[in-house]
Amino acid sequence: MTNAAAVERWDAIVVGAGLSGMYQLLKLRQMGFKVRVYEAGSDVGGTWYWNRYPGCRFDSESWTYGFSFSEEVLKEWSWSEHFSGQPDNLRYCNFLADKFDLRRDITFGARVKAAAWHDAADEWEVTFEDGRRARARFLITALGPLSAPTMPVIPGAGDFKGESFHTGLWPHHPVSFENKRVAVIGTGASGVQAITEIAKTVGHLTVFQRTPNWCTPLRNSRIEPAEMAAIRARYAEIFAQCRDNWGCFIHTADPRHATDVTPEEREAFFEKLYAMPGFAFWQGNFRDALTDQAANDAMTAFVTKKIRARLNDQKLADKLIPTNHGYGTRRVPLESGYFEVYNQPNVKLVDLRETPIERIDATGIRTSDTHYDFDMIIFATGFDAITGAFDRIDITGRGGRKLRDKWADGPHTYLGLNVEGFPNMLTLVGPHNAATFCNIPRCIEQNVDFVTALLDHMRHKGQTRVEATPEAEETWTEHVYETGSKLLAMQVDSWITGVNKNVAGRQKRTFMAYAGGAPKYRQKCEEIAANGYEGFRLQ
Ligand code: N01
């Protein structure tokens, strides 16, 4: 942005230069749109730009995660690990930005503060934190589902005088743990990855765990050039397999129910899956493993045994094994030696269910029974998921309606891509969109292609406004809750059910995702497009 007084004008504004914003930019540019991406960070990459914490890496197979839209990219980019680490993932984002010369249409360091619909002009006006403004007919949010980091609500959280970092806002400079007394608060997927890596070099590590999570092995390995060539030759087959899959992962649920087989066969099947890399045990299990209590109990009992066998101290195992939810009913962290960390003499687990944190002070953390001194505190305390990044922007739609108010009791959307009362706002990977449960670039491609085709359709018809009808939104929202109601995950507090104890108004369960699966979602989108964008009012 060059002139503080001028209002920049575009056909479309995209908010966010992560993978969805980058691909959307490319597609709209190819269509001849005047498009501008505004990004709060200083470069591209989104999730992979912000989450630089030690141990951060994919838990989808790298070769299923990369974009599929460009043969050239598939030919030129090589993955060096089956589950690629953050530095390489960010390099991949930079490779895309360089290859398609994306940065010339991106403004960095531009955090959006507000967005307001101007009805008379059929336009959105976006205001940035520094007061500058931009206008466009279309507002496309590419905010990412997990991009609003949350700090724990603990008295004195700002008083600590040592080093402190949130995993989702990790600094760009190297951080050393050697000879330091380090605390990690939080044991979700970020905490599990960070703890495992930090334990390799730390002086002393103390993990503050409130709720243990079920974790299964990642089983990462290197990809040598010959293997990469073989993967490249199979890309079409790989993407076709992902496309037909519920979550667009490479692992397909087994068609059998857990009770269709004998206990011995079940055990052997669990062993086979447990030995496989990635989400095989979670996504490739019996078809009823995440919906039927008895099936889920069987898989949970199996993982319990596995965790116990890895820990020297069974009292510690009691603390690390979840008791309030079954395996896979919260997002599963994949790990590479996580449980073994607790066998190290320089690692201590503090179970906050027994001794809660009372406060943080200048030198460390006080629980109900002890004061711990630290040199560094790491907050692996997660995100205000899915709708949090929207809530941090003051979004005002038609008639002065606030998106925050509309979604106060949970999201209401049409296809997770548009909201009644918020014309011309398209929400890539938004709430109630299949992308939440998805191997995300697979669903980003579908979302962006749908939005691009919609905007192209409107341009050809001379239409300037698109908005979901109230009926279409209600029907979709009911359908979303109906698909979710079958999941055992709905009975558990997690970011999937919209619970975040650190955020006011996020204490009650709702449902943030779409559980009908990506193939069904894609089919629905295709039918809607084929029927002239049924459910949308186009003017
Ligand atoms: O966040 P989380 P995350 N006192 O919300 C704890 C994706 N991801 O950043 O469960 C003490 O899961 C909180 O405890 P509790 C993935 O989809 C992917 O780890 O609320 N503890 C929990 O343990 C993942 O699901 C990868 O009781 C407090 C933790 O902080 C999602 O991002 C890697 C607390 C937060 O866990 C989010 O994961 C990493 C407090 N006051 C993440 N407040 C890949 O591998 C919170 N906690 C691609």
Residues whose N, C-alpha, C, O or C-beta is under 5 A from the ligand:
A	BS01	N01	R57 F58 D59 L146 P152 V153 I185 G186 T187 G188 A189 S190 G191 F208 R210 T211 R331 A380 T381 G382 F383
